[in-house]
Amino acid sequence: MVAAALAAALLMPLAAAAQPDGTDIPRRADGRPDLSGTYDTATLTPLQRPERFGDRLTLTPEEAATVEADPFALRTFFNIAPSGSDERGGNFNAEAGDPNREAPPAGGDGSAGAAGNVGGYNTFWIDRGTGVFRLDGEWRTSIITDPANGRRPPLTAEAQALAAERAALFRPNTGTAWWLIEGGLDAPGPYDDPEIRPLAERCLVGFGPVGGPPMLPALYNNLKKIVQTDDHVMILVEMVHDARIVRMNQEHAPPGIRSWLGDSIGYWEGDTLVVDTTNFTDQPALGGASRNLHVVERFTRVSPDALLYEFTVDDPTVWTAPWSGEYVWPATDARVYEYACHEANYSFQGILGGARVLEADVREAAGEER
């Protein structure tokens, strides 16, 4: 029964094509489509298409039938690894936990994972959706539609060098101050200052980027709430409670005024809201992008209970060509609650303090006193 219900959810139609005259969609008093409402943007459809699909945008009827018969076939189609799977097989992190179990031993149990695998999120906290999305009756293999292979274009030479530089500072936690071991006792490290840590880790923007632009699905907290007026459109993002304000029929702010989510202005093309965003900082919410990022988004009511969200990303200093995508935002009755993250960044006492302990170990081994 559970498998049958899950299969039904996986293949539930999430969007139908809008009627040609647009009479089936809600409208405001001014005749414009009413985009207001709450949407659950979670989907198992990946942003980038698995390479084995090539230029194929949709699943075949046979593949869709396989998913219907076996919901877990999605793991094969989209390389979705079950959280917490191990040599026992299955998805053991989805099992009910013992509320009377003891805490893990100090320093962890010695198994694979940071600090002896002291534990982290299990499947209970993950909400990436129950199925792939369907558009015009076809099941999509990726959110990205252009390039034709459904994958982001290659990075520019400049962006490749910067990515390598960033990667050198972020590596798995081995329980050692590797930056001092490799660079000397006075070498700078990735934990020297809270302001050099990633924005999502500091709870300043969501990861994904769920707040965008572009606004993409993540592991959890994928709700978006749209409030629409004549002069502004506000999009409240559940994760890290980002609020994007789209100013209608306005000019962009001067180039010197910049923000993580950029400066968004909007206008209507028929029944489609077009949002143009520029003026990003050096650290946009979209990973890898630069201050030169330019995103154009399109919001279209395709039915009373769904939006079609389309976007184009252009950052010539990072990607060798623009790239575009689209996916369905189904309406939901769920409510957006406060996303507290870690208030006042209290976890940074442990992050930075732990780094100081590791550094002290290296210095002690080198003959320095603590």
C-alpha positions, 0 to 999 in steps of 0.5 A: 500500500505504501509503495502504491501511494508513493508511486501515485505521488511520483506520477501525479500531474503537477501542471497542465498547459494553460488554456489558450485564452487564459480564462482558467487562471486567477486574475486581479482587478486590473486583469493581470494574472494573480500570482499570489499564493504559496508554492512548494518548489521541491522536486527530484528532477535534478538541476543538471541532467545525468550525462547518460541521458545526453540531449534527451529532455524527457523520460520515455514512456517506458521509463515513466512506467518503470518509475510508476511500478517501482518508485525507487527506480528514481535512484537509478534514473537520477543518481539519487543516493539514499541518505544514510545507506551503508553496507546493510543496504536500504535507507537505514536513516529513515528508520525510527530512532530509539528515543532512549539511546545514549549520546555518541561517545566523545569524539565519535565512534571512529567510523567514517565522517568528520570527528569520528562520525558524531552524526548529522541530518538523517532522512527525517529532515530531508524534503527534496520532494516526492517525484519528478515534475511533468510539463506538457504531459512529459516527465523532464530529465533536468531543470536546465533546458539550454544547453541541449545537454541539460548541463551548465556550460564550461567555466571560463579559464578565469573561473576555473582558476578561482574555483581551484583556489576556493576548493583548496580552502575547503576540504573534508574535516580530517581532524587536523589543522592541515593549513598549518601542516602544509603551509607553516605555523603562521599560514592563514586558514579557512577558519581564521575569521567568521566572515570568510566562511560561506554565506549559507554557513553563516545563515545569511542566504540559503544554499541551493540557491533557494532564494536565487536568483535563479530560485532552485530547489534544495534538500529542504525548506522549499516553500515560496510565498508570493505577495503581489501588488500593483507596484511590487511583487514580494517573494518570501523564501522559506529557507533563511527567510529571504524576501525578494522585492521586485520593483515593477516598471522601474529602472535598476539601481545605480551600479554602486548599490549591490546586494547578495540577491541583486536588484530586481525589476519587473514588467509584464509580457502578456500574462508572464511576469518578467523579472530582470536582476543585476547589481549583485555583490562579489558573492551572489547566492548562485554558487560560483557566480560573480558580480557580473551575474545577470538573471532573467526570470519568467513567472507564468500561471499555467493553471489555478494551482501551478506556476511555470518558472523559467530563468536564464543565467548570464555571467560571461566571466564565469560561464562560456555561454548563458544557460537556461532552465524551467520547472513547475511550482505547484501551489500548496496549502502549507504555511511558511514558518520562521526559519531560525537557522542558528540564531546569532551564529552561536555555532561559530564558537564551536567552529572557530574554537575547534580550529584553534584546538587543532592548531594548538595540537600542530604547534605543540607537536612542533615544539611550541608551548600551548 
